[in-house]
C-alpha cells in the first residue's frame, strides 16, 4: 500500500476538514505525504491554525520510511492532536517539531531515532527511557510540563524521562523551561556522545537527576536556573562521568545562574575543569543520606564526596554559595576561589576537603569572605595553601580552619588573614615550605587562636609584622627546620611552645609583652630577644639555645631570669653555658653566683625550720666567702688575713712567753732557752748529741736541741694545714702560764679556720678545672 493510501485511511478517523471550526485546518494524509516526500516543512497557512493528528505521524514513522526525503519530517506551528506514541519504533529520518503544541505527552520509550527536535514547543511531558537518538536531541525554547510516572521509578514523577537513553550527538536546551512538582528531568545512566547544553534562559523547576550518566563532551549550564520546589537536590550528577568540562557560569547576556536547592556530584568524574562563575546557590534544606557526612549545619550547597576533576575547580566572579561545599575524598588539580566570592555556611562546613588530594594548590584569594569552617583533615596539597587576605567567621565546632594532619608540600600562606570567633588548627600538619602568617589577625578570646602543635614545618614560621592573636597560640612539640619569627607580633593571651624545636633560631621581639610565655623543653640555635620584654609568667625550664643575637650583657640576662615569677636553676645554667662557650667565662660565673643566691631566697620563702636556718646560713657564708666556689681568690685573701693575724699574735712577746718545746729526753725549752733540765745530753759514737750545759738558760733554741721558734713559720704551719714546717709540732702554748689557755684556744681556732679555708680553695679550684 502506498504512503498516501495509508495516511488517508488514518485521516478518515478524524473526519473532513469542513466539519471542524473555521480557520483551523487539519492536515490531510495527502498533504503530509507530499511534504515528506518532497522534504518540505509542514506549516500552517497565514491566518489559520493547523492540527496534525498524532496518529498520522506515527503511521508515517512506521511505514513510509523509503518514500520520506532524507531531510525528514518537519512540522511548524501545529497542534499535535492525540497521543504521539513512537515507543519501540525505529525512525531513520529526522523528526522536527517547531513551535508545536502537543495535547498529550510524547512517548518515545525504546525508540530508535535519527534526530529529534522539539523547538519552541509546548509539551505535557516526554517519555524517553531507553531511547536512542543517533544525532542530536534538541529541546530548545520548548516548555515541558508534567508529572509522569514510569516503571523507572516507583517514588518520583518527572516531566522528562531519559533513563538508560543513548544520545549520539548533543542535548540542546537553549531557553528551555521544564516544570514539574518533583523532578524536571530524570536521566539515570544516560549516555551522551556530545555535549549537554542547558543554556541562557534554561530553567528547570524541579530537580535534574543525571545519576551515573556518561557524557563524552561537556556539561554547559551557562545562565541556567535550577529550582527545586521541595528545596532538595536541584542537580544530581552522582557517579556521572563527564568527558569534557562542567560550566556553571553566566551567559553572554549577563544572565547569572541560579540554583535553589543543592548539587550532588558524589563520586562523579570530570575529565576537564569545573568552572563556577557568578552563580548563586541557595539551599534551604539539609540533604540527608548523601555526602561524606549526612548532615551539615545550614544546608549543603554542593555535596561531592569522592569527586574527581582532571583540571581546575574554579569559583569566580560574584559567586554566593549559601551552604557547605563538600569535596571530601576528592581529587583535583587546583582549587581556586576568586576575589568577590562568598561562602556562607554559618555554623557549618563552608568547604570540606577531608582526605582529599590536590595535585597542585588550594587558592582562596584576597577579599573572599567565608562563614563557616574549612576542613582539611588528612588532605594532601602538593602545591601551596594560600588564604591570604581572606576573612573567616562563624565556625563549626570552634575551628575556622580544621587542618589536623594536613600535608602541604609547599607554602602555607596566611598573610593578612582575619579570623573571628574560632581557631586555626594545624595540629600534626606537615608543611614542606614556610608557614607565613605575617599581619594575620586572629580573634578568639578565651580560646585557641592558632595551633601548630606537633606540626613539622620544613621552612620557617612567621608570626610577625603586625600578627595579632587574641587567644592562645600553641606551638608545643612543633618542629621548625627554619626560624620561628615573632618580630612585631602580639600574643594577647600568651604563647606556648613546650618542647618546640626551631633549628633556624627564634626571634622573640614581640610588639607587646604577652602575659604568658612557656618554652619548657624547647630548643633552638639563636635566641633573638629583648631581655627586658619578657613577662613574669615565663617558663623556660629546659629551654636550650646556642647563642644570643642581641644583648650579651650578663646584667640584662640576670634581670631577665630574676624577673620570672618562679625560680628554676636550669635557665641560669643554660645562659651561663652560652656565655662561657663564647668566651665570657667571668660573666657566666656571675650568672651562676646569682643562681645560687636566688636558690637560697627561694628556699627561704618556703619555710624557716631550724635545719633550713642552718643550711641558709652556711649557704650565705659560702657565697660571701668564695662566691659559691666561683671566687676562690676570696679564700686566698682570707687565708692571708688569717696568716697576718696569727703572725702578729705570735710575734707579741707576751704570746711568745707562753710557748714551750720539749725534746725527747724531757727537757723543756722556752723561745729564749732551756727552762728545765731532766737529762743531760750524752755524746754518742756519731757525736750527734752534745753535752747539756748545767746553766738554766744556756741559749736560744736550747743550744740546737730543739727547732728554733719562728713566728712567721709558726703562723704558716698553723693556718695552712697542707704544709708542715715543724713549728706547730715543736712549740706549744703552756696552758698553766699566764694567757696560755687563751693562746692555745686562739691557735686551735686559727688552725680550724685555716683547714676550712684551705679545703675550700682546693675544692673550688678542682671544680673549676672540670669541663662545664
VMD Tcl script that draws the C-alpha trace (Angstrom):
set ca {
  {0.00 0.00 0.00}
  {1.34 3.42 -0.88}
  {2.13 6.02 1.79}
  {-0.71 8.27 0.62}
  {-3.27 5.49 0.95}
  {-2.16 4.52 4.44}
  {-2.28 8.12 5.67}
  {-5.73 8.57 4.04}
  {-7.14 5.59 5.95}
  {-5.85 7.09 9.16}
  {-7.22 10.50 8.26}
  {-10.78 9.12 7.94}
  {-10.86 8.63 11.67}
  {-10.83 12.42 12.15}
  {-13.47 13.38 9.54}
  {-13.30 16.06 6.85}
  {-11.86 19.46 7.47}
  {-15.18 21.24 6.84}
  {-16.61 19.60 9.99}
  {-14.02 21.44 12.12}
  {-14.25 25.09 13.33}
  {-13.38 27.66 10.71}
  {-9.79 28.87 10.31}
  {-8.47 25.57 11.74}
  {-7.08 23.16 9.21}
  {-6.49 19.52 9.92}
  {-3.62 18.25 7.92}
  {-4.66 15.73 5.35}
  {-2.83 12.48 4.70}
  {-2.06 13.55 1.15}
  {-0.57 16.85 2.24}
  {1.59 15.14 4.86}
  {2.75 12.51 2.37}
  {3.58 15.10 -0.28}
  {5.52 17.26 2.19}
  {7.54 14.31 3.48}
  {8.29 13.02 0.01}
  {9.42 16.47 -1.15}
  {11.33 17.19 2.05}
  {9.26 20.32 2.74}
  {8.18 21.54 6.18}
  {4.50 21.23 7.10}
  {3.39 24.74 8.05}
  {0.11 26.44 8.88}
  {-1.08 28.96 6.34}
  {-1.34 32.55 7.38}
  {-4.43 33.26 9.45}
  {-5.31 29.66 10.17}
  {-4.49 27.05 12.76}
  {-3.00 23.71 11.80}
  {-3.86 20.45 13.54}
  {-1.75 17.39 12.86}
  {-3.19 14.12 14.12}
  {-0.58 12.25 16.12}
  {-1.69 9.01 14.51}
  {-0.66 10.29 11.08}
  {2.83 11.00 12.37}
  {3.01 7.53 13.88}
  {1.90 5.88 10.62}
  {4.44 7.89 8.69}
  {7.22 6.81 11.02}
  {6.06 3.18 10.98}
  {5.61 2.54 7.30}
  {6.77 5.31 4.99}
  {10.48 5.24 5.53}
  {11.52 4.61 1.92}
  {9.45 7.45 0.50}
  {10.45 10.09 3.09}
  {13.07 12.58 1.99}
  {16.37 12.35 3.91}
  {15.63 15.75 5.33}
  {12.89 14.04 7.33}
  {9.62 15.32 8.77}
  {9.36 18.94 9.85}
  {6.13 20.36 11.32}
  {5.92 24.03 12.23}
  {3.25 25.93 14.15}
  {0.84 22.99 14.52}
  {-1.08 21.37 17.29}
  {-0.35 17.67 17.58}
  {-3.68 16.11 18.35}
  {-3.73 12.89 20.38}
  {-1.04 10.61 21.68}
  {2.21 10.70 19.80}
  {3.43 7.22 20.69}
  {6.62 6.20 18.94}
  {7.76 3.79 21.64}
  {9.88 0.95 20.37}
  {9.89 2.27 16.80}
  {12.89 2.82 14.57}
  {12.73 6.13 12.71}
  {15.70 6.56 10.36}
  {14.91 10.12 9.31}
  {14.93 13.35 11.35}
  {11.83 14.46 13.29}
  {11.47 18.17 13.83}
  {8.62 19.91 15.61}
  {8.89 23.69 15.63}
  {6.51 25.92 17.63}
  {4.13 22.98 18.02}
  {1.71 22.27 20.83}
  {1.20 18.68 21.99}
  {-2.05 17.64 23.58}
  {-0.56 14.59 25.26}
  {2.87 13.52 26.50}
  {5.24 12.32 23.82}
  {6.10 8.66 24.31}
  {9.49 7.66 22.91}
  {10.36 4.79 25.24}
  {12.78 2.45 23.50}
  {12.56 4.33 20.20}
  {15.49 4.47 17.80}
  {15.56 7.92 16.19}
  {17.89 9.71 13.87}
  {17.34 13.30 15.07}
  {14.65 14.65 17.40}
  {13.93 18.35 17.59}
  {11.23 19.94 19.76}
  {11.96 23.61 19.15}
  {9.77 26.20 20.90}
  {7.12 23.57 21.55}
  {4.68 23.08 24.38}
  {4.86 19.50 25.60}
  {2.98 17.99 28.54}
  {5.82 15.54 29.24}
  {8.38 13.44 27.44}
  {8.92 9.72 27.99}
  {12.24 8.60 26.52}
  {13.56 5.80 28.76}
  {15.83 3.53 26.74}
  {15.51 5.83 23.72}
  {18.31 6.03 21.21}
  {18.94 9.19 19.19}
  {21.76 8.79 16.73}
  {22.39 12.52 16.37}
  {21.12 15.47 18.44}
  {18.24 15.80 20.87}
  {17.11 19.43 20.65}
  {14.57 20.75 23.16}
  {15.50 24.41 22.78}
  {12.94 27.13 23.60}
  {10.35 24.49 24.49}
  {8.19 24.42 27.58}
  {7.78 20.95 29.03}
  {5.45 20.39 31.93}
  {4.06 17.37 33.61}
  {4.40 14.75 36.30}
  {4.74 11.42 34.59}
  {5.02 8.05 36.29}
  {7.10 5.28 34.77}
  {8.47 1.97 35.84}
  {11.91 3.56 36.11}
  {10.89 4.96 39.49}
  {8.26 3.94 42.00}
  {8.57 7.03 44.17}
  {9.02 10.03 41.94}
  {7.49 11.71 38.90}
  {9.29 13.73 36.24}
  {8.46 15.87 33.24}
  {11.23 14.37 31.10}
  {12.36 10.74 31.39}
  {15.59 9.71 29.68}
  {16.82 6.84 31.84}
  {19.21 4.45 30.05}
  {18.81 6.51 26.91}
  {21.60 6.97 24.39}
  {22.12 10.24 22.58}
  {24.76 10.02 19.89}
  {25.19 13.77 19.47}
  {24.27 16.69 21.71}
  {21.42 17.53 24.04}
  {20.42 21.15 23.38}
  {18.16 23.02 25.78}
  {18.59 26.71 24.97}
  {15.93 28.83 26.70}
  {14.04 25.67 27.62}
  {11.65 25.63 30.57}
  {10.88 22.32 32.26}
  {8.31 22.44 35.03}
  {7.45 19.65 37.45}
  {6.34 19.36 41.02}
  {9.06 16.80 41.71}
  {11.79 16.19 39.11}
  {12.15 18.13 35.91}
  {14.47 15.58 34.28}
  {15.41 12.06 35.31}
  {18.08 10.55 33.11}
  {19.88 7.91 35.17}
  {22.69 6.12 33.32}
  {22.09 8.11 30.17}
  {24.88 8.09 27.59}
  {25.59 11.23 25.54}
  {28.17 11.23 22.76}
  {28.43 15.01 22.63}
  {27.75 17.95 24.91}
  {24.79 18.72 27.14}
  {23.94 22.40 26.79}
  {21.38 23.82 29.23}
  {21.93 27.45 28.31}
  {20.75 31.01 28.52}
  {17.12 31.07 29.60}
  {17.07 27.40 30.55}
  {15.02 26.87 33.67}
  {14.21 23.64 35.46}
  {11.51 23.90 38.08}
  {12.22 20.63 39.75}
  {15.29 18.51 40.19}
  {17.52 17.31 37.38}
  {18.86 13.84 38.00}
  {21.70 12.51 35.84}
  {22.79 9.74 38.18}
  {25.51 7.61 36.60}
  {25.25 9.47 33.30}
  {28.14 9.27 30.84}
  {28.76 12.37 28.77}
  {31.60 12.33 26.27}
  {31.57 16.10 25.91}
  {30.97 18.90 28.40}
  {28.03 19.90 30.57}
  {27.26 23.57 29.96}
  {24.87 25.33 32.34}
  {25.58 28.93 31.28}
  {22.79 31.16 32.62}
  {20.72 28.17 33.74}
  {18.31 28.37 36.65}
  {17.55 25.26 38.60}
  {14.94 25.39 41.31}
  {13.60 22.55 43.36}
  {10.11 23.13 44.79}
  {10.80 20.90 47.78}
  {14.22 22.51 48.29}
  {16.08 19.22 47.87}
  {18.50 18.26 45.14}
  {18.38 20.66 42.20}
  {21.05 18.81 40.20}
  {22.18 15.26 40.84}
  {25.33 14.16 39.00}
  {26.25 11.36 41.36}
  {28.56 8.76 39.76}
  {28.41 10.64 36.46}
  {31.34 10.66 34.01}
  {31.88 13.89 32.11}
  {34.47 13.59 29.37}
  {34.85 17.35 29.00}
  {34.24 20.15 31.47}
  {31.34 21.41 33.57}
  {30.44 25.09 33.23}
  {28.08 26.75 35.69}
  {28.57 30.34 34.56}
  {26.75 33.47 33.40}
  {25.85 33.60 29.72}
  {26.88 36.17 27.14}
  {23.95 38.42 28.01}
  {24.98 38.54 31.68}
  {22.24 36.25 32.93}
  {23.52 34.72 36.15}
  {22.95 31.08 37.04}
  {20.68 30.47 40.00}
  {20.29 27.24 41.90}
  {17.66 26.97 44.59}
  {18.42 23.61 46.06}
  {21.54 21.51 46.28}
  {24.04 19.98 43.88}
  {25.20 16.40 44.24}
  {28.42 15.42 42.49}
  {29.27 12.46 44.70}
  {31.83 10.14 43.07}
  {31.44 11.96 39.77}
  {34.36 12.16 37.37}
  {35.03 15.29 35.33}
  {37.94 14.93 32.94}
  {38.21 18.64 32.22}
  {37.65 21.60 34.52}
  {34.78 22.61 36.78}
  {34.11 26.33 36.36}
  {31.60 28.13 38.59}
  {31.17 31.86 37.90}
  {28.67 34.46 39.07}
  {26.36 31.79 40.39}
  {24.03 31.90 43.38}
  {23.32 28.66 45.21}
  {20.64 28.82 47.88}
  {19.95 25.52 49.61}
  {17.34 25.97 52.29}
  {17.10 22.39 53.47}
  {19.70 19.88 54.63}
  {20.42 16.97 52.34}
  {20.35 13.79 54.37}
  {21.90 10.49 53.48}
  {24.31 11.98 50.93}
  {27.90 13.01 51.16}
  {30.80 12.25 53.45}
  {28.69 13.35 56.36}
  {24.95 13.13 56.05}
  {24.17 16.37 57.82}
  {25.57 19.87 57.56}
  {24.53 22.79 59.65}
  {22.79 25.30 57.50}
  {22.36 23.01 54.50}
  {24.79 21.62 51.97}
  {25.04 23.56 48.75}
  {27.35 21.14 46.95}
  {27.68 17.54 48.09}
  {30.55 15.99 46.15}
  {32.47 13.42 48.18}
  {34.82 11.44 46.00}
  {34.61 13.90 43.10}
  {37.43 13.72 40.56}
  {38.26 16.78 38.46}
  {41.09 16.38 35.98}
  {41.59 20.12 35.60}
  {40.99 23.09 37.86}
  {37.99 23.75 40.03}
  {37.43 27.50 39.85}
  {34.84 29.63 41.63}
  {34.89 33.12 40.12}
  {33.05 36.40 39.91}
  {30.32 37.38 42.34}
  {29.50 33.86 43.44}
  {27.47 33.33 46.56}
  {27.20 29.79 47.84}
  {24.76 29.80 50.70}
  {25.73 26.50 52.24}
  {28.51 23.98 52.62}
  {30.64 22.62 49.79}
  {31.58 19.01 50.49}
  {34.57 17.86 48.42}
  {35.81 15.23 50.87}
  {37.96 12.40 49.49}
  {38.03 14.10 46.10}
  {40.88 14.59 43.67}
  {41.57 17.93 41.97}
  {44.33 19.74 40.15}
  {43.88 23.23 41.61}
  {41.00 24.72 43.56}
  {40.66 28.47 43.12}
  {38.09 30.69 44.81}
  {38.48 34.15 43.34}
  {38.01 37.59 44.82}
  {34.37 38.64 45.20}
  {33.06 35.18 46.08}
  {31.30 34.37 49.31}
  {30.86 31.04 51.06}
  {28.09 31.26 53.62}
  {27.58 28.17 55.77}
  {27.33 29.77 59.19}
  {27.86 27.22 61.94}
  {28.72 24.51 59.40}
  {31.42 23.42 56.99}
  {31.86 26.02 54.30}
  {34.42 23.90 52.41}
  {35.15 20.31 53.33}
  {38.25 18.74 51.79}
  {38.70 15.95 54.30}
  {41.13 13.33 52.96}
  {41.10 14.99 49.53}
  {44.07 15.23 47.19}
  {45.06 18.38 45.33}
  {47.65 17.73 42.69}
  {48.52 21.42 42.71}
  {47.30 24.19 45.06}
  {44.36 25.48 47.06}
  {43.95 29.21 46.50}
  {41.32 31.38 48.19}
  {42.00 34.91 47.05}
  {42.27 38.15 48.95}
  {38.82 39.56 49.79}
  {36.89 36.30 49.91}
  {34.56 36.12 52.93}
  {33.84 32.71 54.40}
  {31.23 31.97 57.03}
  {31.85 28.51 58.30}
  {34.74 26.08 58.56}
  {37.41 24.98 56.11}
  {38.15 21.31 56.83}
  {41.48 19.96 55.62}
  {41.90 16.96 57.91}
  {44.08 14.41 56.17}
  {44.22 16.47 52.97}
  {47.29 16.29 50.73}
  {48.06 19.52 48.86}
  {51.02 19.07 46.53}
  {51.36 22.80 45.91}
  {50.56 25.83 48.09}
  {47.79 26.53 50.55}
  {47.03 30.23 50.05}
  {44.46 32.01 52.21}
  {46.00 35.48 52.07}
  {43.65 38.35 52.88}
  {40.59 36.15 53.47}
  {38.01 36.68 56.21}
  {36.64 33.83 58.33}
  {33.82 33.71 60.87}
  {31.02 31.62 62.40}
  {32.74 28.21 62.50}
  {31.57 24.70 63.17}
  {32.85 23.31 66.47}
  {35.15 26.24 67.22}
  {37.60 25.68 64.31}
  {37.58 28.09 61.39}
  {40.33 26.06 59.73}
  {40.44 22.44 60.87}
  {43.58 21.05 59.24}
  {44.64 18.22 61.53}
  {47.15 16.03 59.74}
  {47.13 18.09 56.54}
  {50.13 17.68 54.23}
  {51.15 20.75 52.22}
  {54.20 20.20 50.05}
  {54.97 23.90 49.62}
  {53.88 27.09 51.39}
  {51.03 27.82 53.79}
  {50.18 31.49 53.18}
  {48.04 33.07 55.91}
  {49.20 36.66 55.39}
  {46.66 39.30 56.49}
  {44.05 36.64 57.17}
  {41.27 37.69 59.55}
  {39.59 35.14 61.78}
  {36.76 35.90 64.18}
  {35.26 33.56 66.73}
  {37.31 30.44 66.03}
  {40.76 28.92 65.85}
  {43.15 28.00 63.06}
  {44.17 24.45 63.85}
  {47.07 22.78 62.05}
  {47.76 20.10 64.63}
  {50.12 17.35 63.35}
  {50.37 19.08 59.97}
  {53.34 18.61 57.63}
  {54.41 21.65 55.63}
  {57.18 21.46 53.05}
  {57.72 25.23 52.90}
  {57.06 28.11 55.25}
  {54.02 28.99 57.34}
  {53.57 32.71 56.78}
  {51.03 34.48 59.00}
  {52.57 37.93 58.54}
  {49.99 40.53 59.53}
  {47.25 38.00 60.28}
  {44.65 38.98 62.88}
  {43.05 36.19 64.89}
  {40.24 36.95 67.31}
  {39.13 34.14 69.61}
  {39.19 35.45 73.21}
  {39.46 32.78 75.87}
  {40.28 30.00 73.39}
  {42.90 28.96 70.91}
  {43.77 31.39 68.15}
  {46.40 29.32 66.31}
  {47.59 25.78 66.91}
  {50.63 24.21 65.27}
  {51.05 21.52 67.88}
  {53.10 18.51 66.71}
  {53.41 20.10 63.27}
  {56.51 19.64 61.12}
  {57.49 22.70 59.08}
  {60.41 22.33 56.68}
  {60.72 26.10 56.34}
  {60.10 28.91 58.81}
  {57.09 30.03 60.82}
  {56.37 33.75 60.62}
  {54.08 35.29 63.25}
  {55.40 38.77 62.65}
  {54.74 42.11 61.01}
  {51.60 43.04 62.89}
  {50.44 39.48 63.58}
  {47.88 39.73 66.38}
  {46.29 36.83 68.23}
  {43.60 37.42 70.81}
  {43.63 33.87 72.03}
  {46.27 31.27 72.83}
  {48.98 30.47 70.30}
  {50.10 26.84 70.66}
  {53.35 25.61 69.12}
  {54.03 22.76 71.52}
  {56.13 19.90 70.09}
  {56.29 21.71 66.77}
  {59.42 21.11 64.69}
  {60.52 24.05 62.56}
  {63.51 23.49 60.31}
  {63.78 27.21 59.70}
  {63.22 30.02 62.18}
  {60.34 30.97 64.45}
  {59.80 34.67 63.83}
  {57.61 36.61 66.27}
  {59.13 40.02 65.44}
  {56.42 42.65 65.98}
  {53.73 40.09 66.81}
  {51.10 40.46 69.52}
  {50.12 37.48 71.66}
  {47.37 38.84 73.85}
  {46.76 35.59 75.75}
  {50.19 34.04 75.61}
  {52.48 31.77 73.63}
  {53.02 28.08 74.41}
  {55.91 26.29 72.68}
  {56.59 23.36 75.01}
  {59.26 21.04 73.56}
  {59.22 23.01 70.30}
  {62.26 22.93 68.02}
  {63.32 25.85 65.82}
  {66.59 24.94 64.17}
  {66.98 28.29 62.44}
  {66.56 30.37 65.58}
  {63.81 32.18 67.48}
  {63.06 35.87 67.05}
  {61.00 36.76 70.11}
  {60.81 40.52 69.86}
  {57.07 40.92 70.18}
  {55.24 44.21 69.85}
  {53.59 43.85 73.28}
  {54.75 41.78 76.19}
  {52.49 38.71 76.29}
  {51.02 37.61 79.62}
  {52.48 34.09 79.41}
  {55.37 32.51 77.53}
  {56.07 28.81 78.03}
  {59.19 27.43 76.33}
  {59.62 24.41 78.58}
  {61.94 21.92 76.92}
  {62.15 23.96 73.70}
  {65.38 24.23 71.73}
  {66.83 26.50 69.08}
  {70.13 27.77 67.77}
  {69.93 31.57 68.03}
  {67.79 33.43 70.54}
  {66.92 36.94 69.39}
  {65.05 38.88 72.05}
  {64.86 41.93 74.25}
  {65.68 40.66 77.76}
  {63.58 43.37 79.40}
  {60.44 42.47 77.39}
  {59.59 39.08 78.83}
  {56.55 38.52 81.05}
  {56.86 37.47 84.66}
  {54.90 34.33 83.81}
  {57.76 32.97 81.71}
  {58.63 29.29 81.94}
  {61.85 28.26 80.20}
  {62.88 25.16 82.14}
  {64.93 23.04 79.78}
  {64.96 25.74 77.10}
  {68.20 25.23 75.14}
  {69.87 27.63 72.71}
  {73.38 28.07 71.31}
  {73.86 31.82 71.26}
  {72.23 35.21 71.69}
  {71.59 37.61 68.84}
  {71.19 40.85 70.70}
  {72.08 41.62 74.29}
  {75.05 39.70 75.76}
  {75.14 41.83 78.91}
  {75.12 39.47 81.87}
  {73.23 42.03 83.96}
  {70.42 42.15 81.40}
  {70.33 38.35 81.38}
  {70.39 38.32 85.17}
  {67.43 40.69 85.32}
  {65.66 38.60 82.66}
  {65.99 35.44 84.69}
  {65.39 37.14 88.01}
  {62.15 38.69 86.71}
  {60.46 35.31 86.26}
  {57.80 34.56 88.82}
  {59.08 31.06 89.63}
  {62.73 30.19 90.22}
  {64.40 27.49 88.16}
  {68.13 26.80 88.23}
  {68.26 25.38 84.70}
  {67.81 28.64 82.75}
  {70.70 30.23 84.69}
  {72.97 27.33 83.83}
  {71.89 27.46 80.19}
  {72.59 31.19 79.90}
  {75.94 30.73 81.69}
  {76.87 27.87 79.35}
  {76.22 30.08 76.32}
  {78.29 32.91 77.79}
  {81.16 30.57 78.63}
  {81.14 28.95 75.19}
  {81.53 32.38 73.63}
  {84.47 33.45 75.78}
  {82.57 35.22 78.56}
  {83.58 32.98 81.45}
  {83.55 35.74 84.09}
  {80.03 36.83 83.15}
  {78.95 33.19 83.18}
  {80.27 32.81 86.74}
  {78.40 35.89 87.82}
  {75.19 34.41 86.47}
  {75.83 31.18 88.34}
  {76.51 33.09 91.56}
  {73.17 34.86 91.03}
  {71.58 31.48 90.52}
  {72.73 30.31 93.98}
  {71.51 33.50 95.57}
  {68.09 33.12 94.03}
  {68.02 29.46 95.05}
  {68.71 30.48 98.67}
  {65.92 33.04 98.54}
  {63.53 30.55 97.02}
  {64.35 28.04 99.76}
  {63.89 30.68 102.46}
  {60.47 31.58 101.10}
  {59.27 28.01 101.57}
  {59.77 27.88 105.34}
  {62.07 28.61 108.33}
  {62.77 25.36 110.15}
  {65.99 25.12 112.23}
  {67.61 22.91 109.63}
  {66.75 25.40 106.90}
  {68.15 28.22 109.03}
  {71.45 26.39 109.36}
  {71.55 25.47 105.72}
  {70.78 29.02 104.72}
  {73.45 30.42 106.98}
  {76.07 28.05 105.59}
  {74.99 28.87 102.07}
  {75.26 32.58 102.79}
  {78.71 32.09 104.28}
  {79.74 30.05 101.27}
  {78.55 32.79 98.98}
  {80.23 35.59 100.86}
  {83.48 33.71 101.26}
  {84.17 32.15 97.88}
  {81.20 33.12 95.75}
  {79.83 29.54 95.84}
  {83.15 28.24 94.57}
  {83.33 30.60 91.62}
  {85.51 33.12 93.52}
  {88.25 31.01 95.17}
  {90.52 34.06 95.20}
  {88.46 35.39 98.08}
  {89.66 32.44 100.20}
  {93.28 33.27 99.48}
  {92.71 36.74 100.80}
  {91.09 35.32 103.91}
  {93.98 32.92 104.39}
  {96.41 35.79 104.00}
  {94.50 37.88 106.54}
  {94.46 34.96 108.95}
  {98.19 34.49 108.47}
  {98.79 38.15 109.28}
  {96.64 37.99 112.39}
  {98.32 34.82 113.66}
  {101.78 36.15 112.73}
  {101.22 39.41 114.62}
  {99.92 37.45 117.58}
  {102.90 35.09 117.60}
  {105.33 38.00 117.32}
  {103.95 39.51 120.51}
  {106.36 38.97 123.49}
  {103.54 38.07 125.83}
  {102.46 35.27 123.49}
  {105.99 34.05 122.95}
  {106.48 33.77 126.74}
  {103.76 31.12 126.79}
  {105.39 28.95 124.12}
  {107.23 25.77 125.15}
  {109.08 22.93 123.49}
  {110.15 19.53 124.85}
  {112.95 17.37 123.48}
  {112.92 13.55 123.56}
  {114.81 13.48 126.87}
  {112.13 15.55 128.59}
  {113.97 18.83 128.73}
  {111.65 21.86 128.42}
  {112.60 24.94 126.42}
  {111.24 28.45 126.06}
  {111.78 30.62 122.99}
  {114.85 32.14 124.64}
  {116.41 29.00 126.14}
  {116.01 25.82 128.25}
  {113.84 26.10 131.31}
  {114.01 22.61 132.82}
  {116.79 20.05 132.52}
  {115.76 16.46 133.11}
  {118.68 14.62 131.50}
  {121.90 15.92 130.15}
  {122.97 15.16 126.69}
  {125.50 12.35 126.20}
  {127.54 12.27 123.06}
  {127.32 9.06 121.14}
  {129.71 7.45 118.79}
  {128.41 9.57 115.95}
  {128.74 12.70 118.10}
  {125.14 13.78 117.27}
  {124.32 14.78 120.83}
  {126.19 17.38 122.76}
  {126.52 17.57 126.48}
  {123.91 19.72 128.08}
  {125.26 22.63 129.99}
  {124.03 22.98 133.53}
  {123.09 26.64 133.12}
  {119.32 27.45 133.46}
  {119.21 29.29 130.16}
  {122.05 28.04 128.04}
  {120.86 29.99 124.91}
  {118.14 30.32 122.25}
  {116.66 27.07 120.90}
  {118.36 25.06 123.68}
  {121.74 25.14 122.02}
  {120.33 23.33 118.98}
  {118.49 20.60 120.89}
  {115.04 21.70 119.52}
  {113.84 23.60 116.42}
  {114.13 27.33 116.86}
  {110.85 29.21 117.23}
  {109.92 31.39 114.21}
  {106.68 33.47 114.38}
  {106.24 33.57 110.60}
  {106.73 29.87 110.01}
  {104.68 29.06 113.07}
  {101.78 31.09 111.60}
  {102.05 29.30 108.24}
  {102.22 25.93 109.96}
  {99.11 26.76 111.97}
  {96.95 28.34 109.26}
  {97.90 26.18 106.28}
  {97.49 22.54 107.34}
  {98.52 21.33 103.92}
  {102.11 22.42 104.71}
  {104.18 21.13 107.70}
  {107.21 23.25 108.70}
  {107.70 21.54 112.08}
  {106.87 24.62 114.10}
  {103.43 23.55 115.20}
  {104.69 20.07 116.07}
  {107.59 21.51 118.20}
  {106.18 24.51 120.04}
  {103.00 24.66 122.07}
  {101.46 27.19 124.47}
  {101.83 26.44 128.16}
  {98.25 26.47 129.43}
  {99.35 26.87 133.09}
  {101.16 30.05 132.34}
  {99.54 33.44 132.15}
  {97.45 33.76 128.96}
  {98.47 30.24 127.88}
  {94.93 28.87 127.66}
  {93.80 31.84 125.59}
  {96.70 31.47 123.19}
  {96.02 27.73 122.84}
  {92.38 28.37 122.09}
  {93.17 31.05 119.53}
  {95.70 28.85 117.80}
  {93.24 25.95 117.63}
  {90.56 28.22 116.15}
  {93.07 29.59 113.65}
  {94.02 26.05 112.71}
  {90.42 25.04 112.14}
  {89.76 28.15 110.08}
  {92.89 27.59 108.11}
  {91.96 23.97 107.44}
  {88.46 25.01 106.34}
  {89.68 27.79 104.07}
  {92.38 25.64 102.54}
  {89.89 22.87 101.84}
  {87.53 25.35 100.14}
  {90.36 26.62 97.98}
  {91.30 23.14 96.87}
  {87.71 22.09 96.13}
  {86.95 25.32 94.30}
  {89.92 25.02 92.01}
  {89.16 21.36 91.44}
  {85.58 22.30 90.44}
  {86.75 24.99 88.06}
  {89.14 22.52 86.47}
  {86.24 20.30 85.44}
  {84.67 20.98 82.00}
  {81.40 22.93 82.02}
}
mol new
graphics top color blue
foreach p $ca { graphics top sphere $p radius 0.5 }
foreach p [lrange $ca 0 end-1] q [lrange $ca 1 end] { graphics top cylinder $p $q radius 0.2 }
display resetview
